[in-house]
Amino acid sequence: MLRKIDTCFSPALYEPEQHKGSVVIIIDILRASSAICTAFANGAAEIIPVSGIDEARDYKNRGYLVAAERDGYVLDFADFGNSPFNFTFEKVSGKTIVYSTTNGTGIIKLASDAAIIAVGSFLNIKALLTWTGNQDKDVMLFCAGWKNRFNLEDTIFAGALASELIKTGKYSTICDSTLAAIDLWKLAENDPRAYIEKSAQRSRLREKKLDDCIDFCLSTGFTEIIPVLKNNSLVSLNY
Amino acid sequence: MLRKIDTCFSPALYEPEQHKGSVVIIIDILRASSAICTAFANGAAEIIPVSGIDEARDYKNRGYLVAAERDGYVLDFADFGNSPFNFTFEKVSGKTIVYSTTNGTGIIKLASDAAIIAVGSFLNIKALLTWTGNQDKDVMLFCAGWKNRFNLEDTIFAGALASELIKTGKYSTICDSTLAAIDLWKLAENDPRAYIEKSAQRSRLREKKLDDCIDFCLSTGFTEIIPVLKNNSLVSLNY
């Protein structure tokens, strides 16, 4: 039987009970899911996602390395924010990182009832597709969006994954969000950078001079690592 | 100053406080907003939108003409459901209709704080564009979706409106939902019927043999009437 693919455009639209048996792919391209993939590629041992600022501060007070931002800005108590370029080998290798972001980390909590929760980005897309295709489960592509709103960059990535999974012949979809994501990816795939030039997050990052990482976040094949949630922490499958 | 266009894909994503000064266009192409436009074109005096089934039943008991459906099926106490073909001149001319549907009528209530609330469909798109462009207000394109989920048919209609409004030179958008809707409309505009063939609602209506109205719901120029909300009832602007 064909497995199904669903896509969720916002945390406010997520229906946990629908995806208990699914692989949920966490998508926050600019920048949390790209940063998480980078951290593991650079040897991070574990990432503890936390939704709240107070919880993140509490971890900091207990001596943890903390990455935390809101609206792109590093929180005052944190060691660094959520640019993937912060998660260097020197800073993260072998370390446990506590991580809290505006959108991305919250959806990991929302999805925590699912069978498998993995983090996806263009950086690990190739490995992610192979691995996902081997799970023999329905797939939920969970876009973080921006403050509960739909965003383009997460959607085109969901469309890229859905297109490739359907090409394997193992999946189908009757989800309008997935169909829209696939169509938008078709418009974007020749030049994703140009396509998301119009997106709101692109403008936000440019205004805050935080857009230096966009080319990197859209590059594929950077890592084979797939971050997955185990016991409320993200760890690398390939660890 | 350019007026802005926002698009909301689901009742669950609507932010009432953001749109108090806006024209909100209510969009539920298959089938509530098409049915409402048809009712007024056929002379209905007033449509009272109600969200709940009990409220609709109560109106029926008080002698009102009631159109009510859930998941496409006419409710047992109702006079008819929400196919536009139900709202004939013989049935609705001069009448007050109480109307309750799965998705469309609920969003009218959600939007009720906005400056102006109007109902849009392909049937009245031409008049709607002219009128909206003359309001000198920001525009919110509010898609009913399906049970809080994104749907394609409402989205392409939002994209059609946004594309045309931007062409007037009076509007711009930095809303990713609007940008996506415009891109999807570009894919659909040559043949909207073929484009929505893949949509979930298309399948649902086909399975229930309720798809006879789709060609009609996608036809443009059927009426010049613009239904607007006044004192919790829809009336025709051109009345």
Contacts between the chains, C-beta under 8 A, distances in Angstrom:
chain1	res1	chain2	res2	distance
A	9	B	9	6.7
A	9	B	150	6.0
A	10	B	10	7.9
A	10	B	12	7.8
A	10	B	13	5.9
A	12	B	10	7.8
A	12	B	12	4.9
A	12	B	13	5.6
A	13	B	10	6.0
A	13	B	12	5.6
A	13	B	13	7.0
A	13	B	148	6.2
A	13	B	149	6.8
A	13	B	150	7.5
A	146	B	176	7.8
A	148	B	13	6.2
A	149	B	13	6.8
A	149	B	175	8.0
A	149	B	176	7.0
A	149	B	177	7.0
A	150	B	9	6.0
A	150	B	13	7.4
A	150	B	176	5.6
A	150	B	177	4.5
A	150	B	180	6.8
A	151	B	176	4.9
A	152	B	176	4.6
A	152	B	179	6.3
A	152	B	180	6.2
A	155	B	176	7.9
A	155	B	180	6.6
A	174	B	200	5.5
A	174	B	203	6.5
A	175	B	149	8.0
A	175	B	200	6.9
A	176	B	146	7.8
A	176	B	149	7.0
A	176	B	150	5.6
A	176	B	151	4.8
A	176	B	152	4.6
A	176	B	155	7.9
A	176	B	199	5.6
A	176	B	200	5.1
A	176	B	201	7.8
A	177	B	149	7.0
A	177	B	150	4.6
A	179	B	152	6.3
A	179	B	198	5.7
A	179	B	199	7.1
A	180	B	150	6.8
A	180	B	152	6.2
A	180	B	155	6.6
A	180	B	180	6.9
A	180	B	184	5.9
A	183	B	183	7.8
A	183	B	184	6.1
A	183	B	187	5.7
A	184	B	180	6.0
A	184	B	183	6.1
A	184	B	184	7.2
A	187	B	183	5.7
A	187	B	187	7.9
A	198	B	179	5.7
A	199	B	176	5.6
A	199	B	179	7.1
A	200	B	174	5.5
A	200	B	175	6.9
A	200	B	176	5.1
A	201	B	176	7.8
A	203	B	174	6.4
